[in-house]
Amino acid sequence: MELSEPAGRDEVTAESSSPWLRAVPPTPPTSKSRDADGRLKDTPANRALHPAVTPQSIFAERSLVNDAYHADHESLVFHGDARAVLRRLGDAGLQVDCIVTSPPFYGQRDYGVDGQIGLEPHPQEFVDSLVEVFQACRPVLRDTGSLWVNLGDTYWSGKGAHKSSEIKQGARRFGVRPQDLTGDGQWARPKQLLLIPHRFAIAMQDADWLVRNDNVWDKPNPIPVQVRDRCSISHEYVFHFTKERWYYFDRAPVGRPGDGGRILPPPDTWIVPSARGNGNHKASYPEDLVRTPVLSTTPPAGIVLDPFVGSGTTMVFAKSHGFRSIGIDLKAEYCRQTVDALVSILGRD
């Protein structure tokens, strides 16, 4: 395909006028990071604050653009299996700085496409599938980069026709789901909360990822669920993973004010209203949920990747704040929806 250039957008560089694409690196939290002359000490932690970024020549490489569902100077959208597309990005020598995504939750949606994740017969197979995708992300993620994964939990054997008029609740009842089956009588047994998010996080640790936070997304407007013998779930998790001990993190745009003008890191509980569906995608998340991940761990002129792009929320936020971004989805309809959302940003400028 041809590389289209959005009107009014110049090629992305570290000298961009975007407030987040500044050439000034993050300020270390204490004066111990500086020498007697006030310069940053040459340490692994300080070097991570000055990561290299993928040149625009690689991001806009002709064969890569030709493989894309959509391409402009700041965005690449790919239609296909995430694992295959990630291999293609790696072969092109493209590395990203921040990955923010929300993969399909277990047994919650049938997206109607072959090869989808989320309908495996047993939850262990689902966890294994997720880890396989994120292991494929590893070569594409820069050593100073971060991976953020939003994931919710599932109860085994939640049978019965739904009675709620809420659009998301209706989408969850699509016939016989994996958790409606008999199960193994151990982990997969009636009324069992499967604890999939943390089982996934532990599996990622076993795959050599570092878990930095299990941030809690606290929803003040949870889906109305009628249950008789437990509390209604009103939270999900956003895990922060890194490949290495030292990585890029800038607390300035997302932190809290402290004494003496200091900036404290953001808390690990985020109160963010949930999205009530975005277009034809019934499992979208709100832009505010990706604010901390994108702004804190994407350096100037960096690239944000979403391997389960869905309705395009991650890419829209990244583009709105001047970053380059890449999205992948197995469903062509969602690729189209993402492109429409990206194009709509031009009308805001």
Wavefront OBJ file of the C-alpha trace (Angstrom):
o trace
v 0.000 0.000 0.000
v 1.019 3.619 -0.376
v 2.292 5.603 2.602
v -0.243 8.330 3.314
v 0.761 11.518 5.088
v -1.803 13.089 7.424
v -2.324 16.737 6.689
v -0.481 19.038 9.054
v 1.778 16.301 10.458
v 5.537 16.430 9.966
v 7.885 13.490 10.238
v 8.314 12.481 13.854
v 11.669 13.465 15.358
v 13.004 14.041 18.851
v 12.730 17.761 18.120
v 8.962 17.551 17.590
v 6.865 20.328 19.113
v 4.735 17.813 21.024
v 4.966 18.457 24.780
v 5.838 14.793 25.394
v 8.455 14.528 22.637
v 10.950 16.732 24.419
v 14.685 16.247 24.106
v 15.171 16.670 27.880
v 15.489 13.258 29.586
v 13.571 12.403 32.768
v 14.983 13.762 36.010
v 16.283 11.058 38.383
v 14.403 10.952 41.708
v 17.397 11.880 43.897
v 20.558 13.988 43.709
v 22.635 10.834 44.220
v 22.307 10.215 40.479
v 24.457 13.297 39.747
v 28.147 13.975 40.240
v 29.705 17.006 41.970
v 29.329 19.080 38.786
v 25.622 18.304 38.524
v 25.984 15.948 35.565
v 24.256 12.577 35.468
v 26.538 9.770 36.537
v 27.305 7.107 33.952
v 25.248 4.286 35.446
v 22.952 1.661 33.884
v 19.929 3.391 35.431
v 20.878 6.772 33.966
v 21.775 5.334 30.573
v 18.288 3.844 30.388
v 16.899 7.396 30.514
v 18.527 8.074 27.120
v 17.326 5.171 24.953
v 17.880 5.042 21.225
v 14.682 5.098 19.181
v 13.827 3.432 15.879
v 14.691 5.748 12.972
v 11.815 6.925 10.820
v 13.514 5.277 7.825
v 12.831 1.850 9.388
v 9.312 2.765 10.561
v 8.433 3.881 7.000
v 10.397 1.146 5.207
v 8.628 0.433 1.900
v 8.108 -3.323 2.230
v 6.797 -2.892 5.775
v 4.375 -0.211 4.622
v 3.234 -2.446 1.774
v 2.381 -5.209 4.269
v 0.303 -2.864 6.438
v -3.463 -2.547 6.440
v -2.896 1.191 6.936
v 0.208 3.361 7.127
v 0.965 7.021 7.650
v 4.057 8.739 9.010
v 3.015 8.116 12.622
v 0.895 4.962 12.444
v 1.066 1.384 11.167
v -1.942 -0.942 11.414
v -1.550 -4.633 10.527
v -4.279 -7.196 9.938
v -3.226 -10.687 10.971
v -2.114 -12.983 13.776
v -0.023 -11.002 16.261
v 2.731 -13.616 16.386
v 3.268 -13.550 12.617
v 3.185 -9.754 12.417
v 5.612 -9.441 15.337
v 8.062 -11.695 13.505
v 7.692 -9.440 10.455
v 8.451 -6.344 12.542
v 11.484 -8.039 14.040
v 12.764 -9.047 10.601
v 12.520 -5.383 9.569
v 14.707 -4.349 12.514
v 11.902 -2.334 14.092
v 11.891 -1.983 17.871
v 9.242 -0.322 20.011
v 9.589 1.412 23.361
v 6.237 0.716 25.004
v 3.635 -2.021 24.550
v 0.154 -1.373 25.953
v -2.620 -3.851 25.290
v -5.689 -5.654 26.530
v -5.835 -9.195 25.120
v -9.113 -11.116 24.989
v -10.196 -12.247 28.451
v -10.847 -15.925 29.022
v -14.299 -17.090 27.928
v -15.676 -13.545 27.685
v -16.058 -12.969 23.919
v -16.408 -14.854 20.661
v -14.898 -12.566 18.036
v -15.898 -14.872 15.206
v -12.424 -15.300 13.672
v -10.256 -18.371 13.289
v -7.195 -18.423 15.508
v -8.650 -16.152 18.182
v -7.401 -16.327 21.761
v -9.806 -16.661 24.707
v -11.880 -19.763 23.951
v -9.341 -22.458 24.821
v -10.946 -25.518 26.500
v -8.896 -25.091 29.693
v -7.652 -21.856 31.310
v -4.062 -23.140 31.368
v -4.136 -23.280 27.574
v -5.304 -19.663 27.565
v -2.443 -18.564 29.827
v 0.006 -20.454 27.609
v -1.376 -18.711 24.511
v -0.936 -15.285 26.079
v 2.632 -15.988 27.148
v 3.417 -17.208 23.624
v 2.245 -13.882 22.157
v 4.210 -11.784 24.633
v 7.315 -13.889 24.145
v 6.956 -12.994 20.453
v 6.864 -9.339 21.563
v 10.171 -9.670 23.368
v 12.553 -9.237 20.381
v 10.519 -6.245 19.181
v 10.544 -4.479 22.557
v 13.660 -2.418 23.226
v 15.701 -3.488 26.283
v 14.750 -0.182 27.947
v 11.070 -0.704 27.112
v 7.984 -1.654 29.102
v 5.062 -4.000 28.512
v 1.664 -3.191 30.062
v -1.119 -5.803 29.972
v -4.711 -5.194 31.059
v -6.390 -8.436 32.122
v -9.557 -9.359 33.984
v -10.639 -12.587 35.655
v -13.267 -15.261 34.973
v -15.429 -17.538 37.113
v -15.833 -21.147 36.091
v -19.376 -22.364 35.290
v -21.279 -19.092 35.201
v -24.340 -20.584 33.552
v -27.710 -19.118 32.730
v -29.069 -16.574 30.276
v -28.067 -13.021 31.045
v -30.797 -10.620 32.176
v -28.901 -7.364 32.059
v -29.506 -4.870 29.253
v -25.869 -3.699 29.502
v -24.171 -4.163 26.121
v -20.994 -5.741 27.518
v -22.926 -8.235 29.646
v -24.941 -9.289 26.607
v -21.779 -9.825 24.568
v -20.465 -12.246 27.190
v -23.327 -14.731 26.648
v -22.693 -16.323 23.268
v -23.761 -19.924 23.699
v -21.698 -22.544 25.504
v -18.475 -20.960 26.711
v -15.440 -22.898 27.995
v -16.357 -22.092 31.612
v -19.872 -23.516 31.086
v -18.459 -27.019 30.637
v -17.870 -29.625 33.371
v -14.253 -28.709 34.006
v -11.466 -30.717 35.597
v -12.923 -30.687 39.121
v -9.797 -29.011 40.495
v -8.816 -25.598 39.150
v -11.766 -25.522 36.736
v -14.714 -26.258 39.025
v -18.094 -24.568 39.615
v -17.992 -21.116 41.269
v -14.209 -20.979 41.140
v -12.596 -17.590 40.516
v -9.801 -18.732 38.222
v -7.235 -16.072 39.253
v -6.103 -15.910 35.649
v -4.442 -12.463 35.836
v -1.924 -13.499 38.476
v -1.430 -16.987 37.052
v -0.538 -15.199 33.818
v 1.841 -12.846 35.647
v 3.601 -15.776 37.334
v 3.906 -17.534 33.974
v 5.495 -14.358 32.593
v 7.970 -14.372 35.497
v 8.800 -17.970 34.614
v 9.417 -16.749 31.049
v 12.044 -14.291 32.390
v 9.949 -11.108 32.505
v 10.200 -8.757 35.481
v 6.879 -7.846 37.118
v 7.122 -4.222 38.267
v 3.486 -3.650 39.316
v 0.095 -5.338 39.367
v -1.755 -2.035 39.072
v -5.450 -2.176 39.975
v -7.991 -0.574 37.657
v -10.792 0.449 40.035
v -14.034 0.991 38.090
v -16.505 3.377 39.725
v -19.145 2.282 37.178
v -18.838 -1.534 37.039
v -21.104 -3.700 34.908
v -24.303 -4.501 36.841
v -24.167 -8.200 37.708
v -26.802 -9.946 39.808
v -25.091 -12.463 42.120
v -26.423 -13.854 45.401
v -23.389 -15.100 47.311
v -20.332 -12.980 46.502
v -19.261 -9.389 45.895
v -19.627 -7.865 42.454
v -16.296 -7.488 40.656
v -15.341 -3.863 40.046
v -11.656 -4.078 39.132
v -9.192 -5.409 36.601
v -5.397 -5.474 36.547
v -2.809 -3.645 34.464
v 0.496 -5.476 34.823
v 3.744 -3.635 34.179
v 6.499 -5.907 32.856
v 10.051 -5.141 31.790
v 12.803 -7.160 30.163
v 15.639 -5.669 32.168
v 16.315 -4.176 35.583
v 16.984 -0.724 34.124
v 14.430 0.801 31.780
v 12.973 4.133 30.700
v 10.492 5.648 33.144
v 9.474 9.304 33.423
v 7.281 10.124 36.403
v 6.937 13.823 35.495
v 3.831 13.659 33.260
v 1.967 11.153 35.475
v 3.245 11.685 39.018
v 1.797 13.339 42.112
v 3.070 16.601 43.639
v 5.185 16.125 46.755
v 6.895 18.310 49.313
v 9.486 20.778 48.078
v 8.303 20.619 44.496
v 9.218 16.951 44.169
v 7.197 14.669 41.926
v 6.086 11.405 43.498
v 5.384 8.316 41.394
v 1.780 7.583 40.463
v -0.157 5.220 42.759
v -0.811 1.623 41.728
v -4.606 1.977 41.981
v -6.243 3.856 39.113
v -9.838 5.019 39.452
v -11.024 5.207 35.852
v -14.611 4.853 34.593
v -14.962 1.979 32.153
v -15.868 2.516 28.513
v -19.330 1.398 27.463
v -18.323 -0.081 24.124
v -16.585 1.706 21.282
v -18.289 1.323 17.906
v -18.698 -2.382 17.138
v -16.084 -3.379 19.714
v -17.756 -4.297 22.994
v -14.596 -4.746 25.088
v -12.799 -1.446 24.611
v -10.981 0.328 27.428
v -10.919 4.093 28.104
v -8.091 6.391 27.000
v -7.406 7.383 30.622
v -6.341 3.797 31.335
v -3.392 4.020 28.935
v -2.282 7.484 30.085
v 0.209 6.344 32.731
v 1.712 3.528 30.612
v 2.196 5.611 27.474
v 3.359 8.881 29.025
v 5.695 7.343 31.613
v 7.460 4.718 29.497
v 7.591 6.124 25.962
v 10.663 8.322 25.332
v 10.831 11.265 22.921
v 10.122 10.080 19.352
v 9.348 6.592 20.724
v 6.947 3.972 19.378
v 3.918 2.459 21.138
v 2.670 -0.997 20.123
v -0.687 -2.684 20.747
v -0.719 -6.325 19.499
v -4.476 -6.638 20.241
v -5.454 -3.193 18.990
v -9.241 -3.711 18.999
v -10.978 -0.349 18.739
v -7.659 1.506 18.602
v -7.675 3.243 21.991
v -3.920 2.822 22.556
v -3.023 4.146 19.111
v -5.443 7.068 19.379
v -3.927 8.148 22.689
v -0.379 7.742 21.394
v -1.107 9.705 18.227
v -2.922 12.438 20.165
v 0.238 12.929 22.245
v 2.629 12.955 19.319
v 4.034 9.430 19.506
v 4.326 6.935 16.688
v 2.291 3.755 17.112
v 1.679 0.284 15.703
v -1.473 -1.801 16.031
v -2.216 -5.425 15.168
v -5.541 -7.226 15.086
v -6.793 -10.559 13.791
v -10.168 -9.083 12.847
v -10.308 -6.816 9.779
v -13.341 -4.983 11.146
v -11.325 -3.782 14.135
v -8.441 -2.690 11.906
v -10.924 -0.578 9.974
v -12.352 0.851 13.181
v -8.843 1.726 14.381
v -8.017 3.503 11.130
v -11.261 5.488 11.314
v -10.402 6.510 14.887
v -6.900 7.600 13.840
v -8.219 9.628 10.924
v -10.745 11.319 13.213
v -7.889 12.763 15.269
v -7.064 15.077 12.389
v -10.403 16.763 12.907
v -9.388 17.639 16.495
v -6.191 19.424 15.460
l 1 2 3 4 5 6 7 8 9 10 11 12 13 14 15 16 17 18 19 20 21 22 23 24 25 26 27 28 29 30 31 32 33 34 35 36 37 38 39 40 41 42 43 44 45 46 47 48 49 50 51 52 53 54 55 56 57 58 59 60 61 62 63 64 65 66 67 68 69 70 71 72 73 74 75 76 77 78 79 80 81 82 83 84 85 86 87 88 89 90 91 92 93 94 95 96 97 98 99 100 101 102 103 104 105 106 107 108 109 110 111 112 113 114 115 116 117 118 119 120 121 122 123 124 125 126 127 128 129 130 131 132 133 134 135 136 137 138 139 140 141 142 143 144 145 146 147 148 149 150 151 152 153 154 155 156 157 158 159 160 161 162 163 164 165 166 167 168 169 170 171 172 173 174 175 176 177 178 179 180 181 182 183 184 185 186 187 188 189 190 191 192 193 194 195 196 197 198 199 200 201 202 203 204 205 206 207 208 209 210 211 212 213 214 215 216 217 218 219 220 221 222 223 224 225 226 227 228 229 230 231 232 233 234 235 236 237 238 239 240 241 242 243 244 245 246 247 248 249 250 251 252 253 254 255 256 257 258 259 260 261 262 263 264 265 266 267 268 269 270 271 272 273 274 275 276 277 278 279 280 281 282 283 284 285 286 287 288 289 290 291 292 293 294 295 296 297 298 299 300 301 302 303 304 305 306 307 308 309 310 311 312 313 314 315 316 317 318 319 320 321 322 323 324 325 326 327 328 329 330 331 332 333 334 335 336 337 338 339 340 341 342 343 344 345 346 347 348 349
